[in-house]
Amino acid sequence: MSTEESKDEGLDSPAQFRAAEYVRMSTEHQQYSTENQADKIREYAAHRGIKIVKTYADSGKSGLNIGGRLALQQLIKDVESGAADFQIILVYDVSRWGRFQDADESAYYEYICKRKNIQVAYVAEQFENDGSPVATIVKGVKRAMAGEYSRELSAKVFAGQCRLIELGYRQGGPAGYGLRRTLLDQTGSVKSELARGEHKSLQTDRVILMPGPDDEVEVVLQIYRWFTDGALTESEIAFRLNQQGVHTDLGRCWTRATVREVLSNEKYIGNNIYNRRSFKLKKLRVENTPDMWIKKKVRLRP
């Protein structure tokens, strides 16, 4: 998030109105970069004698809801509190204001501004947001289209992720104790090991799980032996590991829960599982039934 005062540049005539610009970019293409949005907004402002006095920017933020969009939250807060020293909010287009799944939510935030006599202008749209019947209809359609775009994109991304799982590739999440995420190129050759928090940089690269260091692999095998042959409980196994000075992949002491993760997660027997939980379109997290899981048996490469 960033909010900053803007300099008086590019205006050939005295400003008639004071405006704030709002720009947002999630992870979409360069077309929607915050710089490109700002260029279009400033061109619009210059032609109309509008002075941009403040910038609100949400970079790398989804438009599905207002959560996490700190700049938009601050903008609405400034408007409601009366701290806004501008009469217009300039936005690139309807989708940059948000791809809200409920079009009424998008209208609600705009109405908050309108109630304070602050207009929202969408500079790249082919209609003037002047409250006319035509503008109202077109804007409503645009809002619905923005939300539908996100739904269609979500379905396509999910289908692509399921396909990669079926091909034996890893989709997100830490490797876990005794395992490592490994990067493959488009030919299937090993490129490098990914450290915790690292991500692939090329779209054609793929990630798989491979056994980690020998000492960690031996600990995992020992956990299974203690549980199956020694009939130790998860708490007893955790106690033994801590007594031996063994730490988890996060460098912490073992607990009943971390031992259970090793004993129950099917990735340790080579099963690649996806879609056990759903969190689509920023809605509530859902625990899916096993019949909805995507599962693929893979061989953990030595």
N, C-alpha and C positions, 0 to 999 in steps of 0.2 A: 504494500500500500504506500501511496505517497500523496501528500497534498502540499502544494507549493504556490507561492505567489508568482504571477507571470509578469514579465516585463512588457512595456509598451513598445511593441515592434510591429512593423509592417502596416501601420495605419496611416493612410494618407489624409484622413479627415478627422475632425474631432469626434470622439466617441459619443454616441447617443445613449447607449445602454451598456451596463456592466454585466459581464457574463462569467460563469464558471464552466469549465469543460470537464466532462467525465469520459475517461477512456478505460477500456477493459480488454484484456487479451487472456485467453485460457491457454490452450496448447495448439491453437489452430494455425493455419498457414500465414505467411508474411502479409497477406492481404489485410489481415486484421491486427497487425503489429500496432502498438500504441503510438509509434512515430507516424505511421501512415494515417491513423485516425486523427492525430493532432494536426497534421498538415492540412487535411481536408477541413477540419473544424476552423483552423485559423484563416484558411482561404475564404470560407463562408463568412467568418466574422469581419474580415477586411472589406469584403464587398458590401457589407451592410452597416459599416461604421460601428461595429460592436467591439468593446474593449474587454478582453479576457483578463480577469483579475485573479483567478484562482484555478488550479488544476487538481482534480481528484483522479488518481490512477490506481486501478486494480490490475496488477500483472500476474499472470499465471493463475487466475481465479475462474472457476466455473461460473456460468451464468444461470445455473439451475435454481439457485435460491440466494438469499442475501447473506447467509451464513458464510463467514470467512472473507467476505468482500468488505474489508474494513473501510475502504475509501467511500464506497456507496453508503455504508452505515453512517460515516461521519458527515457525508453530504446531507443525508436526510436529517440527521441530528442538528446540523447547522441551520437547515431550513426551518425545522420545527421550533427551535429555540429562539429564532429571530436573529441569530448571529450572521446569517448570510447577507453579505453586502453586494448582492447581485440580483438582477431581475430575470435572467435567462440562464438555463442550463443547456449547453450544447453537447449533443451526443452524436456519434457517427451514424448509427442507425438503430432501429428497434431492437435488434438482436444484441447490440452492445449494452443496452439498458438491462437486458436479461433475457435468457431463454427459459423463463419460468414455466413450469408445467401447468400451472393454473394461470391463464391469461389475466384473470382478475387481480392477481398479485402484482403483476407489472402495472396494471392500471391504478392499483392502490397507491403505489409509491409515487406515481406521477400526480395523482390527485392530491397527495400531501403537499406537493410543491405548488400545485395550482391553487390550493386553498390559501396559501401564503402569497398569492399573486406572483408566483415565479413560474414562468413558462418553460417547458421542456421542448427543445427543438432538435429534430433528427436531421442532420445536415445532408446526409447522402440519400435520403429517401426522396421519392418523386412527388410527395405531397407536403403541403404546409400544415403543420400541426396547429391549426387555427380554430379547432372546435366545430368546424362545419360538418354536415352530415356525411359528406364524401370522405373527409379526413378521418372521421370517427370510424366509419366502416372499414376503410383501408387499413387503418391502424390496428383494428381488432383482428383482421385477417392476418396481418403481419405478425402480431403477437402469437396467434395460434400456430402460424407457420414456424416461428422461432422455436416454440416448444416441441412441435412435431419433428423438427430437424434433429433435436437432441434425442428423441425417442427412437427415430430411425437409425441414428448413428450408434446409439447404445446397442440396438439389436445387431447391427453389423459387426461391431467390435466384439460382442459376446460370441457370435458365430465364429469369428476368426480365432478367438482365444480357445474355443472348444476344439477347433480343427488342429491347432498347435498341440494341445494336450493329447489328442488322439495320435499325433505323430511322435509323441514321446518327449516333448519339450516342456520346460518348466514355465509356469506363469505366476510370477510374484511370490512374495513371502521369503523369510529367511530360510537358509538351508537347514539349520538345526545342528545339534551336537553330533559330531562324527561324520558330517556330510559337508560338501562344498558346492557352490554354484560355479559352473564352468561355462565359459563362452565358446561357442562354435561359430565358424564362418559359414557362408552359404554352401560350401562343399561338404560340411560336416567335420572339418578338421578343427582340432582344439586350438584356440587362440590364447586364452589365458584364464586364470582363476579370478573370479569376482570377489572382492572383499565385501564385508558387510556394508550396506549402504550404496555400493557401486551399481551402476546400471549399464546396459549395453548402449553404445553410441551409434551403431548402424542398424537401420531397420531390418536388414537382411540377416543379421546375426541372430543366433538362437542360444538359449540357456538350458543346460541340463544339470542334473545332480550327479555328483561323483563322490566316492568315499573320500574322507578327509585323511589326516595324518594317521599313521599306524597306531599310535598310542590312543587316539580317540576311538578308532574302530575297535580296538581291544576292549576299551571301557564299555562300549555299546554291547559287545558280545558278552562281557561279564555281567552286565545288567540282566540280560536275557537268561544267562545260566543261573544267576541268583534267584530269579523269579520262577523259572521252570523246574530246575533241579533242586535248588535249595529251599524253595517254597517261602522265600522272604517276601514280606509285604513291601509296598512301595516306600513307606516311611523308613523301614529298616534298611532298604537299599540306599536311600538318600543319606541316612546316618553313616553307613559304611563309606560311601564316596567322600563325604565331608571329613571323616576321620582320616582318610588317605590323602587328603589335600587336593582332591580333584575338583575342578570348578566347571560350571556349565559353559556353553559357548558365549555367554554374556559376561563371563568372569565372576559369576555369583555362586553362592552355595546351592547345593541341590535341595529340592523340596519334594514332597509327595507328588505335586503337580508336574514338576519337570521330569521326574522319573516316569510318571504315567505317560507323558508325551512320547518318550522314547519307546515305551512298551506298546502303545496303542496306535501311533501314527503309521499308516501303511506305507509311507515313503521309505521306511527302513527295510521293507521287503520288496521294494521296487514297484509299488503301485503309485502311479501318477494320478492324483484325484483332484478334480476341480468342481466348482459350483456347489460345495457343501453349504455355503452361505451366499446369500444375495444381498446386494446393497446398491441396487440400480437406481439411477437418476436421483441420488441423494435422499432416497426414501428410507423407511425403517429397515434395519437389518433383519433378514429372514433366514431361519435355519431350514434348509431344504431336506426333503425326505431322500433316502438313499436311491430311490428310482430316478431322481433328477440329477444325481452325481454323474460327472463325466470321468470315467476311469480307464486308464491304460496301463498295462503291465509293461515295464521297461527293465532293461538290464543296467544296473549300476556299474558303469565302466570302472575297471581297476585303475 
